[in-house]
């Protein structure tokens, strides 16, 4: 479905992607790597670093810059499918199929190399980890992994703090010691 867009990647490269690609190409040529884009401190440039292997294989082309977005969208659909099977196994496959054969606007967005797809993937991973922690599979390694994913998600895109806050509220409300916390903090 994405082949026509990828075959004409030069035509579908928007100004934001061109800015990110130019930043990456200049970083490669100068040898100065950074964690953030210039004048854009609200999201890291991890999505651009995913392009590096493809730049080495395919050269500095728009197609090489757009391919990681398609791969990230596929990973997003897969993690969403995993999340859906936790709660509704009967419709999880149908939802995944609808996500693959999506409307044209989502089809176009799924070929844009923005950090949003990475945040969506990490958001699904956060919800999967929170689900495991809530269902009495709590371990130090899962809590550490949750913290690691939280930190990386905020680095990739600062506004993903909405995902993080939602997961932390769910974990707080599902905590077995919530009643004792509420009892200690009651004003009555």
Secondary structure, 3 states (H helix, E strand, C coil): CCHHHHHCCCCCCCHHHHHHHHHHHHHHHHCCCCCEECCEEEEECHHHHCCHHHHHHHCCCHHHHHHHHHHHHHHHHHHHHHHHHHHCHHHHHHHHHHHHCCCHHHHHHCCCCCCHHHHHHHHHHHHHHHHHHHCCCCCHHHHHHHHHHHHHHHHHCHHHHHHHHHHHHHHHHCCCCHHHHHHHHCCC
